[in-house]
Amino acid sequence: MPTIHLTTFIQAPAARVFDLARSIDLHRISMEKFKEEPVAGTRSGLIEQGETVTWRAKHLFKSRLLRSRITEMKRPEKFTDEQAEGDFSSMRHEHYFKPCENGTILIDLFHFETPYGWLGKMVNTVYLTGYMKRMLEHRNEVIRKYAESDQWRKLLQA
């Protein structure tokens, strides 16, 4: 099972970064180029433990649906979302928020498995792992941009 491990430093308090990372509205902004839209479940605001969101997006030349559920949450330290329905055989995304002297270290552990046996493993190695990593890095950059400016207020204090 492939795992992507990212570490991102953000000059903002952990609670702010935590809330931005679970903001449906910021997720939509960060995934605009994929036309991701929430179509069911929690469709705006901050998603909470036990809630689901279903996203419709265009990835890899195909329109796709992914429903994920927040399975674990300990504010502002960590939360986990897992695929409930979608194209992966399994998907688990762990988000950790470690306060440090001048901000927060955001740690992502993204575990996924694709169907199709050896062919799926080859696609993971050749393309999908890099694609997912770039997408997560872009998302973290958007979180960083909002957290380090006054833009976070629009999303979290609305």
N, C-alpha and C positions, 0 to 999 in steps of 0.2 A: 504494500500500500504506500503510494507516494505521500510524503509529508513536506510541506513548505514551511520553513521557519523564518519569520521576518522579525527584525527588531528596529523600531522607529523611535527616535528621540523627539519629544514635543515639549516646547517651552510653555507649559500650561499645567494647571493642577489636575491631578488624576481624576477627580470627580467630573470635571468638564470634559476631559478626553473620553472617559467612560460613557457619558451621556451622548456625546457626539457619535461615538462608535455604534450606539444602538438606536440612533435617530433614523427613522424610515425616510424622512425628508432629505437628510444629508446623503443617505445611501442613493436615493434617486438622483440627486445632483451629481454625485461622484460617478455614476454609471450612465450618464446621459448619452455617451457615444454608443452604448449598447441598447439604447431605448428601453432601459429597464423601468418598469412601472409596477407598483403593487396593485394586484387585481383582486385579492381576497385576504381575509384576516385583518391584522393590524395594518392599516393603509397610510397612517401618518402619525406623527408624534414619536414618543419613545416606546419601544417594544419592551414588554415585561416578561418575566419568567412564566413559562407555560403557554404563552401566546404564539401564534403562527402568523406568518406572512407568506403569501404566494406572489412570486415575481414572474412577470412575463418579460422576456428579453430576446434579443437576437444575438446569438453567440455561434461562431463557427458556421456562418451562412444559413442558420436555421432558427426559426422562432421556437423558443423553449419556455417551459414552465418549471419553476422550482418552488416547492413549498418547504419552508424551514420552520423549526420550532426552537424556542429558547428553552433549553433543557436544564440549564444551571445558571445561577446568577448570585453573585455576592458583591454588592455595590460598595465601593468603587474598585474592587480588586480584580474581578474576572466575570466573564460570562461565556457561555457556550451555546452555539446554535448548531443544529443537526438537520440534515435533509429528512423530511417526512415523505416527500414524493419528488421525483425528478429523474434526470438522465443518469446520474451517478449510481453505481451499485450501493455506495455509501459515501457520506460526506459529513465531516465534523470539523467545526471551526472554533478553536479555543482562543479567547482574547484575554490577555493579562495586562494589568496596568500597575506598574511599579513606580511609586513616587521616588524621585531623586532630588538632589539639592536644588536644581534649578528647573525642574519640570517633571515629566513623566516618561518612562520607557514603556512603549506599547509593544507587546510581544504577541505575535500571531503564530499559532500552530494550526495549519490547514491540512487535514488528512482527507484523502479522497481515494475512491476506487472506482474504476470504470468497468463496465461489462465487456463482454466479447473476448474473454480469456487472453491468450497470448497476443492477439491483435490489439486489444485494449491496452495491454502493457507496453506494446511497441509505440502506440500513439502517445501514451503518457511520456515515455522517454524522449521521443522525437519532437513532440510539439506541446501537448497539453500542460505539462508541468510548468514550462516557461510561460505559456499563455496565462495560466492562473496566477503565477508569481507576479507578472507585470500588472495584471489587473489589481491584485491586492496592494502592490506598491503604489499604484495610482490612487487607489482608495485611501491609503494611509496618508499620502501627500495632501489630499483634499481635507482629511480630518485635521492634519497639522496646520494647514492654511487657515481653516476656520478657527481652530483652537487658539492660535497665536495672534489672531486679530479680533476686532470687535464683531466680526461676522457671526460668531457663535450665538450672540444674544438674539439674533433674528430667529434662530431655530429652537433655542432652549427656553426662551422667555416669551414665546408667542402664546 
